[in-house]
Each structure stands twice: as C-alpha cells, then as structure tokens.
Amino acid sequence: MPALNWSARPAVVLAVLLCLPLAAQDALRKHEPNTRVPAGVVRFAPSVFPDRIVASPAQDASRGFSVAWRTEASVDAPLLQVVVAGDSPDMGAPRQLTSITRALRTENGLAHHHRADVVGLQPDTLYAWRVQGGGTWSAWHHTRTAAPADVPLTLLYFGDTQNKNTSLTTRVVREAMRHAPDARLALFAGDLVSGGDGEDDNEWGEWFEANESLPTSMLVAPAIGNHEYFEEFEDTPQERRVLGAHWPLAFALPGNGVTEAASTTYWFDVQGVRVAVIDGTSALDLGTARSQARWLDGVLASNPHRWSIVLTHQPFFSPRDGRDNALLREHLLPVIRKHRVDLVLQGHDHVYGRRLHDQKPTPVFVVSVAGAKQYRLSEEARKTMRPVAEDTQLFQIVRTDGVRLRYEARTATGRLYDAFELIDGGAAGKRLRDVEEGRIPERACMRVETLKGRSDRCWE
C-alpha cells in the first residue's frame, strides 16, 4: 500500500481512507485507551463542589427518591434541599434534609460520598432539588415523581457501557435522551465501568461525565455487573469475588433486596410497572442463586401492576460462545416463568439478541450493549434469537400505555433496529406483535480481528 501524504487536504485523506479495505483502514489506526486521562494526570479529584450527583427511585417512586453525590473529605453530612418546582426563581422555602456520609480513598485521593433520602412526596409532581458541597451548592435539578399506575410511562434501558465511556458512551446517551425526552427512568444492565486496572475512580468519573444531565433529570436504576466486583487473591487458591468499593456509594438504591445480596438486589414500583433487579454475579459465583430466587418469587407474587421487568447483568441465554449461565436457568428462570414477567433486560455479552422461551409471548429476553466493547455472536444465538446484531452500540426505549407496552432498540445514530409490542388481552393473556416497519437490516461484524489483534471480538 502506498504511503499516504498526511499533509494533503483532510477531505482528500478521508476519501483515500474510505476506499481502503477495512483491515487496511484498521492498520492505520491506534487502539484507544479505556479512559481519556493520561498517566499521572489527576482529572477527577474530589473538591468542595458536589459532583457525581444521581437520583434513584424509592421503593414507591411516586412518593420519593434518593440522591447520592460526592465531595472532598472536608465535607461531612451536607444538606439536600427540595421544594415543589415553580416558574419563579423564588420557589419558596425548601425542605432541608441531612445526608449520611461515607469515605472512599482512590487513585484520585480521599473523597466523601453522601446520601439523602427524599420521602413523603406527592405523586406526579415536579420537584426542584439541590445538594450541598463545602460552602457551595449544585444547580437546582428537576425530578418528577411517578404518576398513578394508569398514566403512560417512558423509560430507557442501556446494556453495558463499561469501556471508553466519555469517548463513545456519551453519544449513545445523548441520542437516547433526544429520542425519549419524556423518559422518567433509566435502567442500566451492569458493567457500567471496566475496573480492575488501577483506574477505577477515573472510570467512574467518565461514566458520570458520559451521562451528563441524565442522572439528575430522571431516576437511575442500575444492575450490578461482574466488573463492579473485583478478584481478591487473584490466581491463588483463595481467589474470590469481592464487591467493589464504589458500588454501595455511587448510587442511593432502595435497600430492600435479599439479605445475602443486600446492596446489589432491590425492587421498586414506578407508574404501573414493578422492576426487580437481581445480581447475576452473586448468583453464579457467590452461591446466592437459591436465596435470590426465593426473594424474587415474593417480589413478583405481590406485584399489583399490569407490567413487570427483571433487570440483570448476565443473560439467562447467552448469545456469546463459551458462556452458559446454567444456575440462573435452574433457580431464577422458573420464578420468572411462573409470574409471567414481561421483559428480562440483560447485558454482559456485548452483542444484541432477542429471544422468547418456549415460543410463548412472555417473558421476552433481551441482551444489548451501549458501550464500545463489541463481541461476536455464537452460532446458537443466530439460530435461537431474532433479531441479532454485532458491532452496534444501542439504546432501548420502553413505553407503557394502558394495555400496550412498546419496545424499541435503536442504534447510536438513532436508527430503529428492533421493535415489538406486548398487548394485554386480559383473561386471554398477553400477545406479542413484531413491528417490522422502519427497521434497518441486521448488522454483522466485518472485521477479522480488533486493533489489538483479537479475533474473538469485533471492537475493544
């Protein structure tokens, strides 16, 4: 291949590059680091200004929410102020709540993480709130409490973000918010960060940076992934999974999960939907599959709503070669089938795939990926899932409206990739209607290997 004259006009160089085979184009590129933070640079040190602010649902999202945020270590028990939002800058005297504070030391220094629970609110009401730092305050943020169960709901669902969050997750989040400006809830299916490389805090900083205004303009409910754990005593007979230090501090979650996985399982009700979040890593690696199944059975048995969603990281039916989460199918799948869960939203495998079980309309199992790391589909997935995708960043929009639930998966550029509706026929049960109109063709990875030479992945 002749050498390119990089001093030529950019448009000419781009035209030449686009004419090259994909492998030749890749040979001219460099693998991008996992964060944009150069070695030795402190980009995400805590300060007196509150940051990493995120609101999460209370058990009853119509009556409250909780907020987590971070400051430097000089700030103890800062306040949260909340008031019914108004059109005047004078919204009246706010109610003040004192937070609880916990410390965390990372590569970016000692930080204090804070949590405040906002309870006793009115349903379907727009509240303004802000959090305190050290002699400083955040901006006033808006959160609307959940409406009654018969009011339509829009929520977002993201698969793994994990890698290169600021660089490549940002665009997915922006596109999702552009397509669903009325969303009140965002579900994340675990592996928000990669972890385990000495840059945990930088990665968390980039996750919040990538999500921009999303964590303060809607409620955020994440499932934990295996990358939010770390391997203690790795490569020794004592090796074991240990919960990462960031997870219990980064989010203010309901705290109503199973005892054996208290900080990583929970449930909540939001506008006619019961959402149950389970911990696949704990079930698979820490022996909690049975206890989680018993807990989930109780959560779903008491569901008074038309719709139900289970959010988890590891898929029940893996679309990637070499993965088989049999313990989930043995212990938790019977509970999901028994209670006819509508959607099981998953991540972990960095491809897209939709699958039914036993050809029944529910539950619908979906695996998706929002971030940069892209795997390859197994032959089994190609036979049992439809549609499927490789090499595609996606976000999903779920809308409930009375007897109808509509699901859409869209690419990072907003193109419709998958869509279906669940329609509740009452005594006749629910039926699934595929929506074909407007969907783009299935996407497959065209690379032989990644920029780092891995043939088992499409991008990393």
Secondary structure, 3 states (H helix, E strand, C coil): CCCCCCCCCHHHHHHHHHHCCHHHHHHCCCCCCCCCCCCCCCCCCCCCCCEEEEEEECCECCCCEEEEEEEECCCCCCEEEEEECCCCCCCCCCEEEECEEEEEEECCEEEEEEEEEECCCCCCCEEEEEEECCCCECCCEEEECCCCCCCCEEEEEECECCCCHHHHHHHHHHHHHHHCCCCCEEEECCCCCCCCCCCHHHHHHHHHHHHCCHHHHCEEEECCCHHHEEEECCCCCCCEEEECCCHHHHCCCCCCCCHHHCCCCEEEEECCEEEEECCHHHHHHCCCHHHHHHHHHHHHHCCCCCEEEEECCCCCCCCCCCCCCHHHHHHHHHHHHHCCCCEEEECCCCCEEEEECCCCCCCEEEECECCCCEECCCHHHHHHCCCEECCCCEEEEEEEECCEEEEEEEECCCCEEEEEEEEECHHHCEEEEECCCCCCCCCCCCCCCCCCCCCCEEEC
